[in-house]
Amino acid sequence: MTLVARYSMAYKLQCDSCDLERECTDWADANRDARDHEAEYSDHWVTIHELQRA
Ligand SMILES: [Zn+2]
């Protein structure tokens, strides 16, 4: 099992155009949420930040 390594990383979504801010523990989830938001608001740009957790 390598799940521990996966969950030591987190991803923070931040939208440049509104106050959207969300944390995901999964890269695929973070990407999907960012895509969904940009699809819903076509003039918004979502940045995904990697958060290093101790
Ligand atoms: Zn937005």
mmCIF file of the protein (N, C-alpha, C, O) and its ligand, coordinates in Angstrom:
data_MODEL
# 
_entry.id   MODEL 
# 
loop_
_entity.id 
_entity.type 
_entity.pdbx_number_of_molecules 
1 polymer     1 
2 non-polymer 1 
# 
_entity_poly.entity_id                      1 
_entity_poly.type                           'polypeptide(L)' 
_entity_poly.nstd_linkage                   no 
_entity_poly.nstd_monomer                   no 
_entity_poly.pdbx_seq_one_letter_code       MTLVARYSMAYKLQCDSCDLERECTDWADANRDARDHEAEYSDHWVTIHELQRA 
_entity_poly.pdbx_seq_one_letter_code_can   MTLVARYSMAYKLQCDSCDLERECTDWADANRDARDHEAEYSDHWVTIHELQRA 
_entity_poly.pdbx_strand_id                 A 
# 
loop_
_entity_poly_seq.entity_id 
_entity_poly_seq.num 
_entity_poly_seq.mon_id 
_entity_poly_seq.hetero 
1 1  MET n 
1 2  THR n 
1 3  LEU n 
1 4  VAL n 
1 5  ALA n 
1 6  ARG n 
1 7  TYR n 
1 8  SER n 
1 9  MET n 
1 10 ALA n 
1 11 TYR n 
1 12 LYS n 
1 13 LEU n 
1 14 GLN n 
1 15 CYS n 
1 16 ASP n 
1 17 SER n 
1 18 CYS n 
1 19 ASP n 
1 20 LEU n 
1 21 GLU n 
1 22 ARG n 
1 23 GLU n 
1 24 CYS n 
1 25 THR n 
1 26 ASP n 
1 27 TRP n 
1 28 ALA n 
1 29 ASP n 
1 30 ALA n 
1 31 ASN n 
1 32 ARG n 
1 33 ASP n 
1 34 ALA n 
1 35 ARG n 
1 36 ASP n 
1 37 HIS n 
1 38 GLU n 
1 39 ALA n 
1 40 GLU n 
1 41 TYR n 
1 42 SER n 
1 43 ASP n 
1 44 HIS n 
1 45 TRP n 
1 46 VAL n 
1 47 THR n 
1 48 ILE n 
1 49 HIS n 
1 50 GLU n 
1 51 LEU n 
1 52 GLN n 
1 53 ARG n 
1 54 ALA n 
# 
loop_
_struct_asym.id 
_struct_asym.entity_id 
A 1 
B 2 
# 
loop_
_chem_comp.id 
_chem_comp.type 
_chem_comp.mon_nstd_flag 
ALA 'L-peptide linking' y 
ARG 'L-peptide linking' y 
ASN 'L-peptide linking' y 
ASP 'L-peptide linking' y 
CYS 'L-peptide linking' y 
GLN 'L-peptide linking' y 
GLU 'L-peptide linking' y 
HIS 'L-peptide linking' y 
ILE 'L-peptide linking' y 
LEU 'L-peptide linking' y 
LYS 'L-peptide linking' y 
MET 'L-peptide linking' y 
SER 'L-peptide linking' y 
THR 'L-peptide linking' y 
TRP 'L-peptide linking' y 
TYR 'L-peptide linking' y 
VAL 'L-peptide linking' y 
ZN  non-polymer         . 
# 
_pdbx_entity_nonpoly.entity_id   2 
_pdbx_entity_nonpoly.name        ? 
_pdbx_entity_nonpoly.comp_id     ZN 
# 
_pdbx_nonpoly_scheme.asym_id         B 
_pdbx_nonpoly_scheme.entity_id       2 
_pdbx_nonpoly_scheme.mon_id          ZN 
_pdbx_nonpoly_scheme.ndb_seq_num     1 
_pdbx_nonpoly_scheme.pdb_seq_num     101 
_pdbx_nonpoly_scheme.auth_seq_num    101 
_pdbx_nonpoly_scheme.pdb_mon_id      ZN 
_pdbx_nonpoly_scheme.auth_mon_id     ZN 
_pdbx_nonpoly_scheme.pdb_strand_id   A 
_pdbx_nonpoly_scheme.pdb_ins_code    . 
# 
loop_
_atom_site.group_PDB 
_atom_site.id 
_atom_site.type_symbol 
_atom_site.label_atom_id 
_atom_site.label_alt_id 
_atom_site.label_comp_id 
_atom_site.label_asym_id 
_atom_site.label_entity_id 
_atom_site.label_seq_id 
_atom_site.pdbx_PDB_ins_code 
_atom_site.Cartn_x 
_atom_site.Cartn_y 
_atom_site.Cartn_z 
_atom_site.occupancy 
_atom_site.B_iso_or_equiv 
_atom_site.pdbx_formal_charge 
_atom_site.auth_seq_id 
_atom_site.auth_comp_id 
_atom_site.auth_asym_id 
_atom_site.auth_atom_id 
_atom_site.pdbx_PDB_model_num 
ATOM   1   N  N  . MET A 1 1  ? 0.831   -1.220 0.000   1.00 0.00 ? 1   MET A N  1 
ATOM   2   C  CA . MET A 1 1  ? 0.000   0.000  0.000   1.00 0.00 ? 1   MET A CA 1 
ATOM   3   C  C  . MET A 1 1  ? 0.856   1.256  0.000   1.00 0.00 ? 1   MET A C  1 
ATOM   4   O  O  . MET A 1 1  ? 1.801   1.372  0.780   1.00 0.00 ? 1   MET A O  1 
ATOM   5   N  N  . THR A 1 2  ? 0.520   2.198  -0.880  1.00 0.00 ? 2   THR A N  1 
ATOM   6   C  CA . THR A 1 2  ? 1.277   3.443  -0.935  1.00 0.00 ? 2   THR A CA 1 
ATOM   7   C  C  . THR A 1 2  ? 0.389   4.653  -0.658  1.00 0.00 ? 2   THR A C  1 
ATOM   8   O  O  . THR A 1 2  ? 0.737   5.786  -0.991  1.00 0.00 ? 2   THR A O  1 
ATOM   9   N  N  . LEU A 1 3  ? -0.772  4.388  -0.037  1.00 0.00 ? 3   LEU A N  1 
ATOM   10  C  CA . LEU A 1 3  ? -1.739  5.467  0.189   1.00 0.00 ? 3   LEU A CA 1 
ATOM   11  C  C  . LEU A 1 3  ? -1.206  6.562  1.097   1.00 0.00 ? 3   LEU A C  1 
ATOM   12  O  O  . LEU A 1 3  ? -1.552  7.731  0.926   1.00 0.00 ? 3   LEU A O  1 
ATOM   13  N  N  . VAL A 1 4  ? -0.362  6.196  2.068   1.00 0.00 ? 4   VAL A N  1 
ATOM   14  C  CA . VAL A 1 4  ? 0.150   7.183  3.018   1.00 0.00 ? 4   VAL A CA 1 
ATOM   15  C  C  . VAL A 1 4  ? 0.878   8.316  2.301   1.00 0.00 ? 4   VAL A C  1 
ATOM   16  O  O  . VAL A 1 4  ? 0.686   9.490  2.617   1.00 0.00 ? 4   VAL A O  1 
ATOM   17  N  N  . ALA A 1 5  ? 1.718   7.948  1.329   1.00 0.00 ? 5   ALA A N  1 
ATOM   18  C  CA . ALA A 1 5  ? 2.463   8.952  0.582   1.00 0.00 ? 5   ALA A CA 1 
ATOM   19  C  C  . ALA A 1 5  ? 1.521   9.875  -0.181  1.00 0.00 ? 5   ALA A C  1 
ATOM   20  O  O  . ALA A 1 5  ? 1.724   11.089 -0.221  1.00 0.00 ? 5   ALA A O  1 
ATOM   21  N  N  . ARG A 1 6  ? 0.492   9.292  -0.782  1.00 0.00 ? 6   ARG A N  1 
ATOM   22  C  CA . ARG A 1 6  ? -0.449  10.115 -1.532  1.00 0.00 ? 6   ARG A CA 1 
ATOM   23  C  C  . ARG A 1 6  ? -1.112  11.156 -0.654  1.00 0.00 ? 6   ARG A C  1 
ATOM   24  O  O  . ARG A 1 6  ? -1.275  12.307 -1.060  1.00 0.00 ? 6   ARG A O  1 
ATOM   25  N  N  . TYR A 1 7  ? -1.495  10.757 0.545   1.00 0.00 ? 7   TYR A N  1 
ATOM   26  C  CA . TYR A 1 7  ? -2.267  11.666 1.394   1.00 0.00 ? 7   TYR A CA 1 
ATOM   27  C  C  . TYR A 1 7  ? -1.409  12.663 2.158   1.00 0.00 ? 7   TYR A C  1 
ATOM   28  O  O  . TYR A 1 7  ? -1.941  13.526 2.857   1.00 0.00 ? 7   TYR A O  1 
ATOM   29  N  N  . SER A 1 8  ? -0.071  12.556 2.035   1.00 0.00 ? 8   SER A N  1 
ATOM   30  C  CA . SER A 1 8  ? 0.778   13.548 2.692   1.00 0.00 ? 8   SER A CA 1 
ATOM   31  C  C  . SER A 1 8  ? 0.786   14.850 1.897   1.00 0.00 ? 8   SER A C  1 
ATOM   32  O  O  . SER A 1 8  ? 1.283   15.872 2.371   1.00 0.00 ? 8   SER A O  1 
ATOM   33  N  N  . MET A 1 9  ? 0.236   14.806 0.695   1.00 0.00 ? 9   MET A N  1 
ATOM   34  C  CA . MET A 1 9  ? 0.185   15.978 -0.170  1.00 0.00 ? 9   MET A CA 1 
ATOM   35  C  C  . MET A 1 9  ? -1.241  16.503 -0.230  1.00 0.00 ? 9   MET A C  1 
ATOM   36  O  O  . MET A 1 9  ? -2.199  15.731 -0.200  1.00 0.00 ? 9   MET A O  1 
ATOM   37  N  N  . ALA A 1 10 ? -1.370  17.814 -0.314  1.00 0.00 ? 10  ALA A N  1 
ATOM   38  C  CA . ALA A 1 10 ? -2.693  18.396 -0.482  1.00 0.00 ? 10  ALA A CA 1 
ATOM   39  C  C  . ALA A 1 10 ? -2.617  19.475 -1.544  1.00 0.00 ? 10  ALA A C  1 
ATOM   40  O  O  . ALA A 1 10 ? -1.547  20.015 -1.822  1.00 0.00 ? 10  ALA A O  1 
ATOM   41  N  N  . TYR A 1 11 ? -3.735  19.777 -2.119  1.00 0.00 ? 11  TYR A N  1 
ATOM   42  C  CA . TYR A 1 11 ? -3.798  20.755 -3.199  1.00 0.00 ? 11  TYR A CA 1 
ATOM   43  C  C  . TYR A 1 11 ? -4.835  21.803 -2.868  1.00 0.00 ? 11  TYR A C  1 
ATOM   44  O  O  . TYR A 1 11 ? -5.953  21.476 -2.468  1.00 0.00 ? 11  TYR A O  1 
ATOM   45  N  N  . LYS A 1 12 ? -4.472  23.052 -3.032  1.00 0.00 ? 12  LYS A N  1 
ATOM   46  C  CA . LYS A 1 12 ? -5.375  24.148 -2.738  1.00 0.00 ? 12  LYS A CA 1 
ATOM   47  C  C  . LYS A 1 12 ? -5.763  24.849 -4.030  1.00 0.00 ? 12  LYS A C  1 
ATOM   48  O  O  . LYS A 1 12 ? -4.911  25.319 -4.785  1.00 0.00 ? 12  LYS A O  1 
ATOM   49  N  N  . LEU A 1 13 ? -7.054  24.907 -4.263  1.00 0.00 ? 13  LEU A N  1 
ATOM   50  C  CA . LEU A 1 13 ? -7.562  25.598 -5.437  1.00 0.00 ? 13  LEU A CA 1 
ATOM   51  C  C  . LEU A 1 13 ? -7.867  27.036 -5.072  1.00 0.00 ? 13  LEU A C  1 
ATOM   52  O  O  . LEU A 1 13 ? -8.458  27.318 -4.029  1.00 0.00 ? 13  LEU A O  1 
ATOM   53  N  N  . GLN A 1 14 ? -7.454  27.943 -5.949  1.00 0.00 ? 14  GLN A N  1 
ATOM   54  C  CA . GLN A 1 14 ? -7.746  29.344 -5.740  1.00 0.00 ? 14  GLN A CA 1 
ATOM   55  C  C  . GLN A 1 14 ? -8.116  29.973 -7.069  1.00 0.00 ? 14  GLN A C  1 
ATOM   56  O  O  . GLN A 1 14 ? -7.389  29.852 -8.056  1.00 0.00 ? 14  GLN A O  1 
ATOM   57  N  N  . CYS A 1 15 ? -9.273  30.656 -7.080  1.00 0.00 ? 15  CYS A N  1 
ATOM   58  C  CA . CYS A 1 15 ? -9.712  31.297 -8.312  1.00 0.00 ? 15  CYS A CA 1 
ATOM   59  C  C  . CYS A 1 15 ? -9.235  32.746 -8.334  1.00 0.00 ? 15  CYS A C  1 
ATOM   60  O  O  . CYS A 1 15 ? -9.345  33.466 -7.342  1.00 0.00 ? 15  CYS A O  1 
ATOM   61  N  N  . ASP A 1 16 ? -8.708  33.156 -9.473  1.00 0.00 ? 16  ASP A N  1 
ATOM   62  C  CA . ASP A 1 16 ? -8.221  34.537 -9.619  1.00 0.00 ? 16  ASP A CA 1 
ATOM   63  C  C  . ASP A 1 16 ? -9.350  35.546 -9.698  1.00 0.00 ? 16  ASP A C  1 
ATOM   64  O  O  . ASP A 1 16 ? -9.146  36.730 -9.433  1.00 0.00 ? 16  ASP A O  1 
ATOM   65  N  N  . SER A 1 17 ? -10.546 35.085 -10.062 1.00 0.00 ? 17  SER A N  1 
ATOM   66  C  CA . SER A 1 17 ? -11.638 35.997 -10.389 1.00 0.00 ? 17  SER A CA 1 
ATOM   67  C  C  . SER A 1 17 ? -12.746 36.047 -9.347  1.00 0.00 ? 17  SER A C  1 
ATOM   68  O  O  . SER A 1 17 ? -13.601 36.931 -9.409  1.00 0.00 ? 17  SER A O  1 
ATOM   69  N  N  . CYS A 1 18 ? -12.756 35.132 -8.404  1.00 0.00 ? 18  CYS A N  1 
ATOM   70  C  CA . CYS A 1 18 ? -13.744 35.161 -7.329  1.00 0.00 ? 18  CYS A CA 1 
ATOM   71  C  C  . CYS A 1 18 ? -13.076 34.615 -6.072  1.00 0.00 ? 18  CYS A C  1 
ATOM   72  O  O  . CYS A 1 18 ? -11.872 34.361 -6.065  1.00 0.00 ? 18  CYS A O  1 
ATOM   73  N  N  . ASP A 1 19 ? -13.866 34.434 -5.001  1.00 0.00 ? 19  ASP A N  1 
ATOM   74  C  CA . ASP A 1 19 ? -13.255 34.034 -3.730  1.00 0.00 ? 19  ASP A CA 1 
ATOM   75  C  C  . ASP A 1 19 ? -13.243 32.523 -3.529  1.00 0.00 ? 19  ASP A C  1 
ATOM   76  O  O  . ASP A 1 19 ? -13.123 32.043 -2.402  1.00 0.00 ? 19  ASP A O  1 
ATOM   77  N  N  . LEU A 1 20 ? -13.367 31.776 -4.625  1.00 0.00 ? 20  LEU A N  1 
ATOM   78  C  CA . LEU A 1 20 ? -13.293 30.319 -4.521  1.00 0.00 ? 20  LEU A CA 1 
ATOM   79  C  C  . LEU A 1 20 ? -11.969 29.881 -3.902  1.00 0.00 ? 20  LEU A C  1 
ATOM   80  O  O  . LEU A 1 20 ? -10.898 30.292 -4.350  1.00 0.00 ? 20  LEU A O  1 
ATOM   81  N  N  . GLU A 1 21 ? -12.053 29.043 -2.867  1.00 0.00 ? 21  GLU A N  1 
ATOM   82  C  CA . GLU A 1 21 ? -10.860 28.516 -2.236  1.00 0.00 ? 21  GLU A CA 1 
ATOM   83  C  C  . GLU A 1 21 ? -11.220 27.151 -1.684  1.00 0.00 ? 21  GLU A C  1 
ATOM   84  O  O  . GLU A 1 21 ? -12.146 27.029 -0.882  1.00 0.00 ? 21  GLU A O  1 
ATOM   85  N  N  . ARG A 1 22 ? -10.506 26.136 -2.098  1.00 0.00 ? 22  ARG A N  1 
ATOM   86  C  CA . ARG A 1 22 ? -10.876 24.778 -1.708  1.00 0.00 ? 22  ARG A CA 1 
ATOM   87  C  C  . ARG A 1 22 ? -9.633  23.923 -1.594  1.00 0.00 ? 22  ARG A C  1 
ATOM   88  O  O  . ARG A 1 22 ? -8.703  24.064 -2.389  1.00 0.00 ? 22  ARG A O  1 
ATOM   89  N  N  . GLU A 1 23 ? -9.608  23.036 -0.614  1.00 0.00 ? 23  GLU A N  1 
ATOM   90  C  CA . GLU A 1 23 ? -8.489  22.113 -0.463  1.00 0.00 ? 23  GLU A CA 1 
ATOM   91  C  C  . GLU A 1 23 ? -8.905  20.709 -0.861  1.00 0.00 ? 23  GLU A C  1 
ATOM   92  O  O  . GLU A 1 23 ? -9.973  20.231 -0.478  1.00 0.00 ? 23  GLU A O  1 
ATOM   93  N  N  . CYS A 1 24 ? -8.043  20.050 -1.641  1.00 0.00 ? 24  CYS A N  1 
ATOM   94  C  CA . CYS A 1 24 ? -8.279  18.674 -2.030  1.00 0.00 ? 24  CYS A CA 1 
ATOM   95  C  C  . CYS A 1 24 ? -7.047  17.857 -1.652  1.00 0.00 ? 24  CYS A C  1 
ATOM   96  O  O  . CYS A 1 24 ? -5.927  18.368 -1.666  1.00 0.00 ? 24  CYS A O  1 
ATOM   97  N  N  . THR A 1 25 ? -7.259  16.593 -1.316  1.00 0.00 ? 25  THR A N  1 
ATOM   98  C  CA . THR A 1 25 ? -6.118  15.733 -1.000  1.00 0.00 ? 25  THR A CA 1 
ATOM   99  C  C  . THR A 1 25 ? -5.711  14.920 -2.215  1.00 0.00 ? 25  THR A C  1 
ATOM   100 O  O  . THR A 1 25 ? -4.714  14.198 -2.177  1.00 0.00 ? 25  THR A O  1 
ATOM   101 N  N  . ASP A 1 26 ? -6.463  15.030 -3.274  1.00 0.00 ? 26  ASP A N  1 
ATOM   102 C  CA . ASP A 1 26 ? -6.221  14.209 -4.450  1.00 0.00 ? 26  ASP A CA 1 
ATOM   103 C  C  . ASP A 1 26 ? -6.036  15.095 -5.679  1.00 0.00 ? 26  ASP A C  1 
ATOM   104 O  O  . ASP A 1 26 ? -6.848  15.983 -5.940  1.00 0.00 ? 26  ASP A O  1 
ATOM   105 N  N  . TRP A 1 27 ? -4.965  14.849 -6.429  1.00 0.00 ? 27  TRP A N  1 
ATOM   106 C  CA . TRP A 1 27 ? -4.641  15.664 -7.605  1.00 0.00 ? 27  TRP A CA 1 
ATOM   107 C  C  . TRP A 1 27 ? -5.771  15.606 -8.639  1.00 0.00 ? 27  TRP A C  1 
ATOM   108 O  O  . TRP A 1 27 ? -6.115  16.613 -9.257  1.00 0.00 ? 27  TRP A O  1 
ATOM   109 N  N  . ALA A 1 28 ? -6.338  14.413 -8.815  1.00 0.00 ? 28  ALA A N  1 
ATOM   110 C  CA . ALA A 1 28 ? -7.415  14.256 -9.797  1.00 0.00 ? 28  ALA A CA 1 
ATOM   111 C  C  . ALA A 1 28 ? -8.640  15.055 -9.376  1.00 0.00 ? 28  ALA A C  1 
ATOM   112 O  O  . ALA A 1 28 ? -9.286  15.686 -10.213 1.00 0.00 ? 28  ALA A O  1 
ATOM   113 N  N  . ASP A 1 29 ? -8.968  15.035 -8.082  1.00 0.00 ? 29  ASP A N  1 
ATOM   114 C  CA . ASP A 1 29 ? -10.101 15.810 -7.568  1.00 0.00 ? 29  ASP A CA 1 
ATOM   115 C  C  . ASP A 1 29 ? -9.873  17.298 -7.766  1.00 0.00 ? 29  ASP A C  1 
ATOM   116 O  O  . ASP A 1 29 ? -10.771 18.022 -8.198  1.00 0.00 ? 29  ASP A O  1 
ATOM   117 N  N  . ALA A 1 30 ? -8.663  17.753 -7.446  1.00 0.00 ? 30  ALA A N  1 
ATOM   118 C  CA . ALA A 1 30 ? -8.330  19.167 -7.586  1.00 0.00 ? 30  ALA A CA 1 
ATOM   119 C  C  . ALA A 1 30 ? -8.468  19.614 -9.037  1.00 0.00 ? 30  ALA A C  1 
ATOM   120 O  O  . ALA A 1 30 ? -9.022  20.677 -9.318  1.00 0.00 ? 30  ALA A O  1 
ATOM   121 N  N  . ASN A 1 31 ? -7.963  18.799 -9.950  1.00 0.00 ? 31  ASN A N  1 
ATOM   122 C  CA . ASN A 1 31 ? -8.069  19.113 -11.369 1.00 0.00 ? 31  ASN A CA 1 
ATOM   123 C  C  . ASN A 1 31 ? -9.509  19.151 -11.854 1.00 0.00 ? 31  ASN A C  1 
ATOM   124 O  O  . ASN A 1 31 ? -9.890  20.029 -12.629 1.00 0.00 ? 31  ASN A O  1 
ATOM   125 N  N  . ARG A 1 32 ? -10.308 18.193 -11.395 1.00 0.00 ? 32  ARG A N  1 
ATOM   126 C  CA . ARG A 1 32 ? -11.701 18.131 -11.818 1.00 0.00 ? 32  ARG A CA 1 
ATOM   127 C  C  . ARG A 1 32 ? -12.464 19.345 -11.308 1.00 0.00 ? 32  ARG A C  1 
ATOM   128 O  O  . ARG A 1 32 ? -13.250 19.945 -12.041 1.00 0.00 ? 32  ARG A O  1 
ATOM   129 N  N  . ASP A 1 33 ? -12.229 19.708 -10.041 1.00 0.00 ? 33  ASP A N  1 
ATOM   130 C  CA . ASP A 1 33 ? -12.912 20.870 -9.476  1.00 0.00 ? 33  ASP A CA 1 
ATOM   131 C  C  . ASP A 1 33 ? -12.522 22.148 -10.213 1.00 0.00 ? 33  ASP A C  1 
ATOM   132 O  O  . ASP A 1 33 ? -13.369 23.000 -10.483 1.00 0.00 ? 33  ASP A O  1 
ATOM   133 N  N  . ALA A 1 34 ? -11.238 22.278 -10.535 1.00 0.00 ? 34  ALA A N  1 
ATOM   134 C  CA . ALA A 1 34 ? -10.765 23.455 -11.261 1.00 0.00 ? 34  ALA A CA 1 
ATOM   135 C  C  . ALA A 1 34 ? -11.404 23.524 -12.644 1.00 0.00 ? 34  ALA A C  1 
ATOM   136 O  O  . ALA A 1 34 ? -11.873 24.577 -13.074 1.00 0.00 ? 34  ALA A O  1 
ATOM   137 N  N  . ARG A 1 35 ? -11.414 22.399 -13.324 1.00 0.00 ? 35  ARG A N  1 
ATOM   138 C  CA . ARG A 1 35 ? -12.039 22.337 -14.658 1.00 0.00 ? 35  ARG A CA 1 
ATOM   139 C  C  . ARG A 1 35 ? -13.520 22.680 -14.588 1.00 0.00 ? 35  ARG A C  1 
ATOM   140 O  O  . ARG A 1 35 ? -14.029 23.447 -15.407 1.00 0.00 ? 35  ARG A O  1 
ATOM   141 N  N  . ASP A 1 36 ? -14.214 22.102 -13.597 1.00 0.00 ? 36  ASP A N  1 
ATOM   142 C  CA . ASP A 1 36 ? -15.651 22.351 -13.444 1.00 0.00 ? 36  ASP A CA 1 
ATOM   143 C  C  . ASP A 1 36 ? -15.923 23.826 -13.220 1.00 0.00 ? 36  ASP A C  1 
ATOM   144 O  O  . ASP A 1 36 ? -16.849 24.389 -13.806 1.00 0.00 ? 36  ASP A O  1 
ATOM   145 N  N  . HIS A 1 37 ? -15.114 24.456 -12.369 1.00 0.00 ? 37  HIS A N  1 
ATOM   146 C  CA . HIS A 1 37 ? -15.319 25.867 -12.063 1.00 0.00 ? 37  HIS A CA 1 
ATOM   147 C  C  . HIS A 1 37 ? -15.075 26.728 -13.290 1.00 0.00 ? 37  HIS A C  1 
ATOM   148 O  O  . HIS A 1 37 ? -15.842 27.648 -13.572 1.00 0.00 ? 37  HIS A O  1 
ATOM   149 N  N  . GLU A 1 38 ? -14.006 26.429 -14.019 1.00 0.00 ? 38  GLU A N  1 
ATOM   150 C  CA . GLU A 1 38 ? -13.701 27.187 -15.234 1.00 0.00 ? 38  GLU A CA 1 
ATOM   151 C  C  . GLU A 1 38 ? -14.737 26.939 -16.332 1.00 0.00 ? 38  GLU A C  1 
ATOM   152 O  O  . GLU A 1 38 ? -14.981 27.804 -17.174 1.00 0.00 ? 38  GLU A O  1 
ATOM   153 N  N  . ALA A 1 39 ? -15.343 25.749 -16.314 1.00 0.00 ? 39  ALA A N  1 
ATOM   154 C  CA . ALA A 1 39 ? -16.400 25.467 -17.283 1.00 0.00 ? 39  ALA A CA 1 
ATOM   155 C  C  . ALA A 1 39 ? -17.655 26.264 -16.953 1.00 0.00 ? 39  ALA A C  1 
ATOM   156 O  O  . ALA A 1 39 ? -18.366 26.736 -17.840 1.00 0.00 ? 39  ALA A O  1 
ATOM   157 N  N  . GLU A 1 40 ? -17.912 26.403 -15.643 1.00 0.00 ? 40  GLU A N  1 
ATOM   158 C  CA . GLU A 1 40 ? -19.112 27.113 -15.199 1.00 0.00 ? 40  GLU A CA 1 
ATOM   159 C  C  . GLU A 1 40 ? -18.958 28.618 -15.379 1.00 0.00 ? 40  GLU A C  1 
ATOM   160 O  O  . GLU A 1 40 ? -19.900 29.304 -15.775 1.00 0.00 ? 40  GLU A O  1 
ATOM   161 N  N  . TYR A 1 41 ? -17.757 29.129 -15.082 1.00 0.00 ? 41  TYR A N  1 
ATOM   162 C  CA . TYR A 1 41 ? -17.474 30.566 -15.234 1.00 0.00 ? 41  TYR A CA 1 
ATOM   163 C  C  . TYR A 1 41 ? -16.322 30.684 -16.227 1.00 0.00 ? 41  TYR A C  1 
ATOM   164 O  O  . TYR A 1 41 ? -15.156 30.621 -15.836 1.00 0.00 ? 41  TYR A O  1 
ATOM   165 N  N  . SER A 1 42 ? -16.638 30.853 -17.493 1.00 0.00 ? 42  SER A N  1 
ATOM   166 C  CA . SER A 1 42 ? -15.627 30.732 -18.542 1.00 0.00 ? 42  SER A CA 1 
ATOM   167 C  C  . SER A 1 42 ? -14.553 31.808 -18.479 1.00 0.00 ? 42  SER A C  1 
ATOM   168 O  O  . SER A 1 42 ? -13.491 31.650 -19.081 1.00 0.00 ? 42  SER A O  1 
ATOM   169 N  N  . ASP A 1 43 ? -14.813 32.912 -17.753 1.00 0.00 ? 43  ASP A N  1 
ATOM   170 C  CA . ASP A 1 43 ? -13.792 33.962 -17.655 1.00 0.00 ? 43  ASP A CA 1 
ATOM   171 C  C  . ASP A 1 43 ? -12.986 33.870 -16.362 1.00 0.00 ? 43  ASP A C  1 
ATOM   172 O  O  . ASP A 1 43 ? -12.198 34.765 -16.057 1.00 0.00 ? 43  ASP A O  1 
ATOM   173 N  N  . HIS A 1 44 ? -13.178 32.788 -15.597 1.00 0.00 ? 44  HIS A N  1 
ATOM   174 C  CA . HIS A 1 44 ? -12.408 32.612 -14.359 1.00 0.00 ? 44  HIS A CA 1 
ATOM   175 C  C  . HIS A 1 44 ? -11.199 31.725 -14.612 1.00 0.00 ? 44  HIS A C  1 
ATOM   176 O  O  . HIS A 1 44 ? -11.218 30.864 -15.492 1.00 0.00 ? 44  HIS A O  1 
ATOM   177 N  N  . TRP A 1 45 ? -10.151 31.943 -13.833 1.00 0.00 ? 45  TRP A N  1 
ATOM   178 C  CA . TRP A 1 45 ? -8.926  31.158 -13.956 1.00 0.00 ? 45  TRP A CA 1 
ATOM   179 C  C  . TRP A 1 45 ? -8.574  30.591 -12.583 1.00 0.00 ? 45  TRP A C  1 
ATOM   180 O  O  . TRP A 1 45 ? -8.348  31.335 -11.628 1.00 0.00 ? 45  TRP A O  1 
ATOM   181 N  N  . VAL A 1 46 ? -8.532  29.252 -12.499 1.00 0.00 ? 46  VAL A N  1 
ATOM   182 C  CA . VAL A 1 46 ? -8.254  28.601 -11.213 1.00 0.00 ? 46  VAL A CA 1 
ATOM   183 C  C  . VAL A 1 46 ? -6.803  28.129 -11.167 1.00 0.00 ? 46  VAL A C  1 
ATOM   184 O  O  . VAL A 1 46 ? -6.319  27.470 -12.087 1.00 0.00 ? 46  VAL A O  1 
ATOM   185 N  N  . THR A 1 47 ? -6.127  28.474 -10.092 1.00 0.00 ? 47  THR A N  1 
ATOM   186 C  CA . THR A 1 47 ? -4.752  28.022 -9.880  1.00 0.00 ? 47  THR A CA 1 
ATOM   187 C  C  . THR A 1 47 ? -4.747  26.936 -8.810  1.00 0.00 ? 47  THR A C  1 
ATOM   188 O  O  . THR A 1 47 ? -5.446  27.042 -7.803  1.00 0.00 ? 47  THR A O  1 
ATOM   189 N  N  . ILE A 1 48 ? -3.956  25.895 -9.035  1.00 0.00 ? 48  ILE A N  1 
ATOM   190 C  CA . ILE A 1 48 ? -3.837  24.821 -8.044  1.00 0.00 ? 48  ILE A CA 1 
ATOM   191 C  C  . ILE A 1 48 ? -2.459  24.916 -7.381  1.00 0.00 ? 48  ILE A C  1 
ATOM   192 O  O  . ILE A 1 48 ? -1.424  24.794 -8.036  1.00 0.00 ? 48  ILE A O  1 
ATOM   193 N  N  . HIS A 1 49 ? -2.479  25.137 -6.066  1.00 0.00 ? 49  HIS A N  1 
ATOM   194 C  CA . HIS A 1 49 ? -1.232  25.211 -5.305  1.00 0.00 ? 49  HIS A CA 1 
ATOM   195 C  C  . HIS A 1 49 ? -0.995  23.891 -4.595  1.00 0.00 ? 49  HIS A C  1 
ATOM   196 O  O  . HIS A 1 49 ? -1.927  23.298 -4.052  1.00 0.00 ? 49  HIS A O  1 
ATOM   197 N  N  . GLU A 1 50 ? 0.248   23.429 -4.596  1.00 0.00 ? 50  GLU A N  1 
ATOM   198 C  CA . GLU A 1 50 ? 0.591   22.235 -3.827  1.00 0.00 ? 50  GLU A CA 1 
ATOM   199 C  C  . GLU A 1 50 ? 0.905   22.638 -2.403  1.00 0.00 ? 50  GLU A C  1 
ATOM   200 O  O  . GLU A 1 50 ? 1.696   23.550 -2.163  1.00 0.00 ? 50  GLU A O  1 
ATOM   201 N  N  . LEU A 1 51 ? 0.280   21.953 -1.461  1.00 0.00 ? 51  LEU A N  1 
ATOM   202 C  CA . LEU A 1 51 ? 0.537   22.209 -0.047  1.00 0.00 ? 51  LEU A CA 1 
ATOM   203 C  C  . LEU A 1 51 ? 1.329   21.044 0.521   1.00 0.00 ? 51  LEU A C  1 
ATOM   204 O  O  . LEU A 1 51 ? 0.918   19.890 0.401   1.00 0.00 ? 51  LEU A O  1 
ATOM   205 N  N  . GLN A 1 52 ? 2.451   21.340 1.133   1.00 0.00 ? 52  GLN A N  1 
ATOM   206 C  CA . GLN A 1 52 ? 3.246   20.300 1.772   1.00 0.00 ? 52  GLN A CA 1 
ATOM   207 C  C  . GLN A 1 52 ? 2.801   20.164 3.218   1.00 0.00 ? 52  GLN A C  1 
ATOM   208 O  O  . GLN A 1 52 ? 2.810   21.138 3.972   1.00 0.00 ? 52  GLN A O  1 
ATOM   209 N  N  . ARG A 1 53 ? 2.419   18.979 3.597   1.00 0.00 ? 53  ARG A N  1 
ATOM   210 C  CA . ARG A 1 53 ? 1.950   18.771 4.960   1.00 0.00 ? 53  ARG A CA 1 
ATOM   211 C  C  . ARG A 1 53 ? 3.003   18.027 5.775   1.00 0.00 ? 53  ARG A C  1 
ATOM   212 O  O  . ARG A 1 53 ? 3.645   17.097 5.287   1.00 0.00 ? 53  ARG A O  1 
ATOM   213 N  N  . ALA A 1 54 ? 3.162   18.445 6.998   1.00 0.00 ? 54  ALA A N  1 
ATOM   214 C  CA . ALA A 1 54 ? 4.162   17.824 7.881   1.00 0.00 ? 54  ALA A CA 1 
ATOM   215 C  C  . ALA A 1 54 ? 3.712   16.427 8.288   1.00 0.00 ? 54  ALA A C  1 
ATOM   216 O  O  . ALA A 1 54 ? 4.418   15.743 9.029   1.00 0.00 ? 54  ALA A O  1 
HETATM 217 ZN ZN . ZN  B 2 .  ? -14.103 31.796 -9.879  1.00 0.00 2 101 ZN  A ZN 1 
# 
